[in-house]
Structures are given as structure tokens and as C-alpha cells.
């Protein structure tokens, strides 16, 4: 049996308003749960209680999802800030005070 290999590169993951999307979905699940509660007996008589509890589970799992994506967004921001700080590094700090060359007037590049 031959090993399976992909024919195409995997697409880049979609980035967007992830926190808002998960929050909106969670609100919808809870709203559906609350709308179905007055009809609990009707669902019970027909053996369809799983509809009610599916919406409750969706809302509760959505809360976990909100916690997760908020943490992910915070980690991505921390990573981006750390990358920007590492890219600036000591040379960037020296360039800000005018002691390192480059395009700073009076710097080593201008003296040469």
C-alpha cells in the first residue's frame, strides 16, 4: 500500500473576527435554548428533548470557545509584540537616540 501524499499545498488559515464569530454563535445557541424552554413538555412528549439539550450544550461549549479564542488572540498579540521588539533590538534603540548611523544626520554614515 503506497503512502498518501498531498497533491496541493494546504491553504493558509482564514483569519478574521474570530472572537466576534464565536461569541455570536454562543449567543445564538443560548437564545435557541431559551426559546425552547417553554416547550419542554412538548419536546418531552415526542421524545425530542435532545433538541433542547443540544442547544444548552452548544451554549456551554461556546463559552469554552470564547475563553479559548480570547486567549489565542492575546497570545498572537504578545507574539507579534515580541517579534517587533526583537526586530528593533539594541540597534533600533541606539538609532532612536542618534548614536547609531544610518540616515541620522551627523551619524557615522554622514561622517564617511
Secondary structure, 3 states (H helix, E strand, C coil): CCCCCCCCCCCCCCCCCHHHHHHHHHHHHHHHHHHHHCCHHHHHHCCCHHHHHHHHHHHHHHHHHHHHHHHHHHHHHHHHHHHHHHHHHHHHHHHHCCCCCCCCCCCHHHHC
